Amino acid sequence: MIAVIADDLTGAAEIGGIGLQCGLKVEISRQVNYDMTADLLIINTDSRSKSLEDAVSAVTEACQSIKRLNPEWIYKKIDSVMRGHVLAEIEAELQVLGWNRSLIAPANPHLGRTLVDDVYLVNGVPVHQTSFAIDPEFPVLSADAAGMLKDKRKMVNICKPDDFSATGIKVGEVGCADDLDLWAQHCGQEVLPAGSGGFFSALLKSKLNKVEQASTKGILLHEPVLYVSGTTFGQSAERIKDLKSTGGPVAYLPVSLLQNKEDFKALADWCDEAAALLNNQGKAVMAIEQIDDYGFKPDAAILRQTMAAAVKTVFVKVEVKELIIEGGSTAAAILNALDIDTLYPVHGFGPGIIRSSTMIAANLHVTLKPGSYPWSEKTWIF
């Protein structure tokens, strides 16, 4: 059994999709179930949306539970642009495991994300010059690895595949997919690998000779389909804005709820609007407007709590069959509100876009998508 500790839910789903396409039986959960029979167990700590202290506590607890399962190997899934409490979480896991070596390979060339000569690029643009710079919780303000990791103690060394020595915490440069394969070969015993979905794929190929297979199974989404976007990432927010401008079924979160989360009338009206769209058109998008449209910076915690409360209310009004959520912390809050603890990936629509079954309702499927990843046209059915 392979174990993964992921710092957010969409990252967990991305790893689950990779495992699924490699023929593994996958389970994604918030805590370890010692009776599970999965080949790949992914624990979502949702630590990226927690305080530093709470993140370390959550990761420590998860790693202690996983250690008792005696997995073949453990992977630490982090954000590919290293947002979150990455170093503190890796240190916590190393302490539980009794190891002192970790290799971080965050970049994913398959998604246009590379780290070469200590400059992180997204589709050729330094990361701090992209929409990641306006992330509401972890704005990326530097393109060098130490700056992105906020490595104030100078714990980390940047290295290339041909000059790697497995001591301490290393960040591996990645310019192409072949570099990920080289890094995977360096991950022997008592080296904690951490990084992107691309690095996990390379590890599966190196350790188990497992390679992702393209899915040929056609999936039709069953209406009503509720889309929930918890991201203000530029490309996705623009797509939703364009849909709204052409009369599409978009229900934007009322500004008054960001100023007063106890504006129960505004919440009720918003939920009624979304429910009406679902009943009349079979689909609806509940979304957050772009930050600039509000005129102030909304509190990220209030955003996801409000979104989760609204989705729970809509579920009372409409029997939703497909729930598609964009944004990891938003997804975690919503599934928590709906009492969904475990997901079982059944289909991948594209990189990072994973559809799962649940235990709470036979007719409900949940599809998760990272906010910074492009939509698959198979899921965006407008």
C-alpha positions as CSV (number, residue, x, y, z in Angstrom):
1,M,0.0,0.0,0.0
2,I,1.2,3.5,-0.9
3,A,0.3,6.4,1.4
4,V,0.1,10.1,0.5
5,I,-0.4,13.1,2.8
6,A,-1.9,16.0,0.8
7,D,-2.1,19.5,2.0
8,D,-5.4,20.3,0.2
9,L,-8.3,18.3,-1.2
10,T,-7.9,19.0,-4.9
11,G,-4.2,18.0,-4.6
12,A,-5.4,14.8,-3.0
13,A,-7.8,14.2,-5.8
14,E,-5.1,14.8,-8.4
15,I,-3.0,12.1,-6.9
16,G,-6.0,9.9,-6.7
17,G,-6.7,10.4,-10.4
18,I,-3.1,9.4,-11.2
19,G,-3.4,6.3,-9.1
20,L,-6.7,5.4,-10.7
21,Q,-5.2,5.7,-14.3
22,C,-2.4,3.5,-13.2
23,G,-4.8,0.7,-12.2
24,L,-4.7,1.3,-8.4
25,K,-7.7,1.1,-6.1
26,V,-7.8,4.5,-4.5
27,E,-9.3,6.0,-1.3
28,I,-9.2,9.7,-0.3
29,S,-10.2,10.5,3.2
30,R,-9.7,13.0,6.1
31,Q,-8.4,10.3,8.4
32,V,-7.0,6.8,8.3
33,N,-9.4,3.9,8.2
34,Y,-7.5,0.8,9.4
35,D,-10.0,-1.5,7.7
36,M,-9.5,0.1,4.3
37,T,-8.3,-2.1,1.4
38,A,-7.0,0.5,-1.0
39,D,-3.7,0.2,-2.9
40,L,-3.3,4.0,-2.6
41,L,-4.5,5.8,0.5
42,I,-4.5,9.6,0.4
43,I,-5.1,11.6,3.5
44,N,-6.2,15.2,3.0
45,T,-5.1,17.3,6.0
46,D,-6.4,20.5,4.5
47,S,-3.4,22.0,6.2
48,R,-2.9,24.7,3.5
49,S,-5.9,26.5,4.9
50,K,-4.9,26.2,8.5
51,S,-2.6,28.2,10.7
52,L,1.0,27.1,11.0
53,E,0.5,25.5,14.4
54,D,-2.7,23.7,13.3
55,A,-1.1,22.6,10.1
56,V,1.8,21.0,11.8
57,S,-0.5,19.3,14.3
58,A,-2.7,17.9,11.5
59,V,0.2,16.6,9.5
60,T,1.8,15.0,12.6
61,E,-1.4,13.2,13.5
62,A,-1.9,12.0,9.9
63,C,1.7,10.7,9.6
64,Q,1.5,8.9,13.0
65,S,-1.6,7.1,11.9
66,I,-0.2,6.2,8.5
67,K,3.0,5.0,10.0
68,R,1.0,2.3,11.9
69,L,-0.2,1.0,8.5
70,N,3.4,0.3,7.5
71,P,3.0,1.5,3.9
72,E,5.5,0.5,1.2
73,W,6.3,4.2,0.8
74,I,5.0,7.6,1.7
75,Y,4.6,10.7,-0.5
76,K,4.0,14.3,0.6
77,K,1.7,16.1,-1.9
78,I,2.3,19.9,-1.9
79,D,1.2,22.7,-4.1
80,S,3.2,22.8,-7.3
81,V,4.1,26.5,-6.7
82,M,4.9,25.7,-3.0
83,R,2.1,27.7,-1.4
84,G,1.3,26.7,2.2
85,H,3.4,25.6,5.2
86,V,5.6,23.3,3.1
87,L,8.8,23.2,5.1
88,A,7.1,23.0,8.5
89,E,4.9,20.1,7.3
90,I,7.9,18.2,5.8
91,E,9.9,18.7,9.0
92,A,6.9,17.4,11.1
93,E,6.6,14.3,8.9
94,L,10.4,13.6,9.0
95,Q,10.3,13.8,12.8
96,V,7.4,11.2,13.0
97,L,9.2,8.9,10.6
98,G,12.6,9.3,12.2
99,W,14.2,10.3,9.0
100,N,16.3,13.3,8.1
101,R,16.2,13.4,4.3
102,S,13.5,14.8,1.9
103,L,13.5,15.6,-1.8
104,I,11.0,18.3,-3.0
105,A,10.3,18.3,-6.8
106,P,7.5,20.8,-7.0
107,A,7.5,21.7,-10.8
108,N,5.3,19.9,-13.3
109,P,6.4,20.4,-16.9
110,H,3.2,18.7,-18.2
111,L,1.4,21.8,-16.9
112,G,4.0,24.3,-18.1
113,R,5.6,24.7,-14.6
114,T,9.4,24.5,-14.5
115,L,12.2,25.3,-12.1
116,V,15.5,25.9,-13.8
117,D,18.5,27.9,-12.5
118,D,16.4,28.6,-9.4
119,V,13.7,30.5,-11.4
120,Y,10.2,29.1,-11.3
121,L,8.3,29.7,-14.5
122,V,4.6,29.2,-15.3
123,N,4.2,28.8,-19.1
124,G,7.4,30.8,-19.4
125,V,6.5,33.6,-17.0
126,P,8.1,34.0,-13.6
127,V,5.6,32.8,-11.1
128,H,5.5,36.0,-9.1
129,Q,4.3,37.8,-12.3
130,T,1.2,35.6,-12.7
131,S,-2.1,35.3,-10.9
132,F,-0.4,33.4,-8.1
133,A,0.9,36.8,-6.8
134,I,-2.7,37.7,-5.7
135,D,-3.5,34.5,-4.0
136,P,-5.6,35.6,-0.9
137,E,-3.8,33.4,1.6
138,F,-0.3,32.6,0.2
139,P,0.6,35.2,-2.5
140,V,3.7,34.1,-4.4
141,L,6.0,37.1,-4.4
142,S,9.3,35.5,-5.5
143,A,10.3,33.2,-8.3
144,D,13.3,31.6,-6.5
145,A,12.7,28.4,-4.4
146,A,14.0,29.8,-1.1
147,G,11.7,32.8,-1.4
148,M,8.7,30.8,-2.4
149,L,9.3,28.4,0.6
150,K,9.9,31.4,2.9
151,D,13.1,29.6,4.0
152,K,14.3,32.1,6.6
153,R,16.5,29.5,8.3
154,K,18.3,28.5,5.1
155,M,17.3,24.9,5.5
156,V,17.0,24.1,1.8
157,N,19.5,23.6,-1.0
158,I,18.6,23.8,-4.7
159,C,20.1,21.1,-6.8
160,K,20.1,19.5,-10.2
161,P,19.7,15.7,-10.8
162,D,23.4,15.2,-11.4
163,D,24.6,16.9,-8.2
164,F,22.1,15.4,-5.7
165,S,23.3,14.2,-2.3
166,A,20.5,12.8,-0.1
167,T,21.1,14.8,3.1
168,G,18.7,17.3,4.6
169,I,16.0,18.9,2.6
170,K,16.6,19.4,-1.1
171,V,14.6,21.1,-3.9
172,G,15.1,19.5,-7.2
173,E,15.2,21.6,-10.4
174,V,12.9,20.4,-13.1
175,G,13.0,21.6,-16.7
176,C,11.4,18.6,-18.4
177,A,9.6,15.4,-17.7
178,D,12.9,13.4,-17.9
179,D,14.1,15.4,-14.9
180,L,11.2,14.0,-12.8
181,D,12.2,10.5,-13.8
182,L,15.8,11.2,-12.7
183,W,14.6,12.5,-9.4
184,A,12.4,9.5,-8.8
185,Q,15.5,7.3,-9.0
186,H,17.1,9.2,-6.1
187,C,14.2,8.4,-3.7
188,G,15.4,5.3,-1.9
189,Q,14.7,4.3,1.7
190,E,14.2,6.9,4.3
191,V,14.0,9.7,1.8
192,L,10.6,11.5,1.9
193,P,9.6,12.5,-1.6
194,A,7.4,15.6,-1.8
195,G,6.1,17.7,-4.7
196,S,3.7,17.8,-7.6
197,G,1.4,15.2,-9.3
198,G,4.1,14.9,-12.0
199,F,6.7,13.8,-9.5
200,F,4.3,11.2,-8.0
201,S,3.7,9.8,-11.5
202,A,7.4,9.5,-12.0
203,L,7.7,7.6,-8.7
204,L,5.0,5.2,-9.6
205,K,6.8,4.4,-12.9
206,S,10.2,4.0,-11.1
207,K,9.0,2.0,-8.1
208,L,6.1,0.0,-9.4
209,N,6.5,0.2,-13.2
210,K,3.1,1.8,-13.3
211,V,2.3,4.3,-16.1
212,E,-0.8,6.3,-16.5
213,Q,-3.2,5.1,-19.2
214,A,-5.5,7.5,-21.1
215,S,-9.1,6.9,-20.2
216,T,-11.4,5.9,-23.0
217,K,-14.5,5.6,-20.9
218,G,-17.1,8.2,-21.9
219,I,-18.8,9.9,-18.9
220,L,-22.0,11.9,-19.2
221,L,-22.7,14.3,-16.3
222,H,-26.2,13.8,-14.9
223,E,-28.3,16.8,-14.2
224,P,-28.8,18.7,-12.0
225,V,-25.1,19.8,-12.1
226,L,-23.9,22.3,-9.4
227,Y,-20.6,24.0,-10.1
228,V,-19.0,25.8,-7.2
229,S,-16.0,28.0,-7.7
230,G,-14.0,29.1,-4.7
231,T,-11.2,30.6,-6.7
232,T,-10.4,34.1,-7.9
233,F,-7.7,32.7,-10.2
234,G,-7.8,34.9,-13.3
235,Q,-8.5,32.5,-16.2
236,S,-11.3,30.6,-14.4
237,A,-12.8,33.8,-12.9
238,E,-12.9,35.3,-16.4
239,R,-14.6,32.2,-17.9
240,I,-17.4,32.5,-15.3
241,K,-17.7,36.2,-15.8
242,D,-18.1,35.7,-19.5
243,L,-20.8,33.1,-18.9
244,K,-22.6,35.4,-16.6
245,S,-22.4,38.3,-19.2
246,T,-24.1,36.1,-21.8
247,G,-27.0,35.2,-19.5
248,G,-25.5,31.9,-18.3
249,P,-26.7,30.3,-15.0
250,V,-24.3,32.0,-12.7
251,A,-25.2,33.0,-9.1
252,Y,-22.6,35.2,-7.6
253,L,-22.0,35.4,-3.8
254,P,-23.6,38.6,-2.6
255,V,-21.1,41.3,-1.5
256,S,-23.1,41.9,1.7
257,L,-22.3,38.4,2.9
258,L,-18.6,39.2,2.9
259,Q,-19.3,42.3,5.0
260,N,-21.7,40.6,7.3
261,K,-21.7,36.8,7.3
262,E,-24.9,36.8,9.3
263,D,-26.9,38.5,6.6
264,F,-29.3,35.6,6.5
265,K,-31.7,37.1,4.0
266,A,-28.9,37.6,1.4
267,L,-27.8,34.0,2.0
268,A,-31.3,32.7,1.6
269,D,-31.8,34.7,-1.6
270,W,-28.5,33.5,-3.1
271,C,-29.4,29.9,-2.3
272,D,-32.9,30.3,-3.8
273,E,-31.3,31.8,-7.0
274,A,-29.0,28.8,-7.4
275,A,-31.8,26.3,-6.7
276,A,-34.0,28.0,-9.3
277,L,-31.3,27.8,-11.9
278,L,-30.8,24.1,-11.2
279,N,-34.5,23.3,-11.4
280,N,-35.0,25.4,-14.6
281,Q,-31.8,24.8,-16.5
282,G,-30.3,21.7,-15.0
283,K,-27.1,23.4,-14.1
284,A,-25.8,26.4,-12.1
285,V,-22.6,28.0,-11.0
286,M,-22.1,29.4,-7.6
287,A,-19.0,31.6,-7.6
288,I,-17.0,34.4,-6.2
289,E,-16.5,37.5,-8.3
290,Q,-12.9,38.6,-9.0
291,I,-11.3,40.4,-6.1
292,D,-11.1,43.7,-8.0
293,D,-14.8,43.6,-8.6
294,Y,-15.5,43.8,-4.8
295,G,-13.3,46.8,-4.2
296,F,-11.8,45.2,-1.1
297,K,-10.0,42.0,-0.2
298,P,-12.4,39.3,1.1
299,D,-11.4,37.1,4.0
300,A,-10.6,33.7,2.6
301,A,-11.9,31.8,5.7
302,I,-15.2,33.7,5.5
303,L,-15.5,33.0,1.8
304,R,-15.2,29.2,2.1
305,Q,-17.4,29.0,5.2
306,T,-20.1,31.0,3.5
307,M,-19.8,29.0,0.3
308,A,-20.1,25.7,2.3
309,A,-23.2,26.9,4.2
310,A,-24.8,27.9,0.9
311,V,-24.1,24.6,-0.8
312,K,-25.5,22.7,2.1
313,T,-28.7,24.8,1.9
314,V,-29.0,24.2,-1.9
315,F,-28.7,20.4,-1.3
316,V,-31.8,20.6,0.9
317,K,-33.7,22.3,-1.9
318,V,-32.5,20.3,-4.9
319,E,-31.3,16.7,-5.3
320,V,-28.0,17.5,-6.9
321,K,-26.4,14.6,-8.9
322,E,-23.1,16.1,-9.9
323,L,-21.2,18.5,-7.6
324,I,-18.2,20.1,-9.3
325,I,-16.0,22.1,-7.0
326,E,-13.1,24.3,-8.0
327,G,-10.5,25.2,-5.3
328,G,-9.1,22.9,-2.6
329,S,-9.9,24.7,0.6
330,T,-13.4,25.5,-0.7
331,A,-13.9,21.8,-1.6
332,A,-12.8,20.7,1.9
333,A,-15.2,23.1,3.6
334,I,-18.1,22.0,1.4
335,L,-17.6,18.3,1.8
336,N,-17.2,18.8,5.6
337,A,-20.6,20.6,5.6
338,L,-22.1,17.8,3.7
339,D,-20.6,15.1,6.0
340,I,-18.6,13.6,3.2
341,D,-15.5,12.1,4.7
342,T,-14.3,9.8,2.0
343,L,-14.1,9.9,-1.8
344,Y,-13.5,7.0,-4.2
345,P,-12.1,8.2,-7.6
346,V,-13.8,6.7,-10.6
347,H,-12.8,8.8,-13.6
348,G,-10.4,11.5,-14.6
349,F,-11.6,14.2,-17.0
350,G,-8.1,15.7,-17.4
351,P,-5.1,16.7,-15.4
352,G,-6.2,17.2,-11.8
353,I,-9.9,17.0,-12.6
354,I,-11.2,13.9,-10.8
355,R,-14.7,12.5,-10.5
356,S,-15.4,10.4,-7.4
357,S,-18.3,8.5,-5.9
358,T,-19.3,8.9,-2.3
359,M,-20.9,6.8,0.4
360,I,-23.7,9.3,1.3
361,A,-25.8,9.0,-1.9
362,A,-25.7,6.5,-4.7
363,N,-26.6,9.1,-7.3
364,L,-24.1,11.8,-6.2
365,H,-20.7,12.2,-7.7
366,V,-18.2,14.8,-6.7
367,T,-15.7,16.2,-9.2
368,L,-12.8,18.3,-7.9
369,K,-10.5,20.7,-9.8
370,P,-7.6,22.9,-8.6
371,G,-8.3,26.6,-9.1
372,S,-5.2,27.2,-11.1
373,Y,-5.7,24.2,-13.6
374,P,-7.5,24.7,-16.9
375,W,-11.1,23.4,-17.3
376,S,-11.7,20.2,-19.3
377,E,-14.4,20.8,-21.9
378,K,-15.9,17.5,-20.8
379,T,-16.8,19.0,-17.5
380,W,-17.6,22.6,-18.5
381,I,-20.9,21.9,-20.2
382,F,-22.2,25.4,-21.0
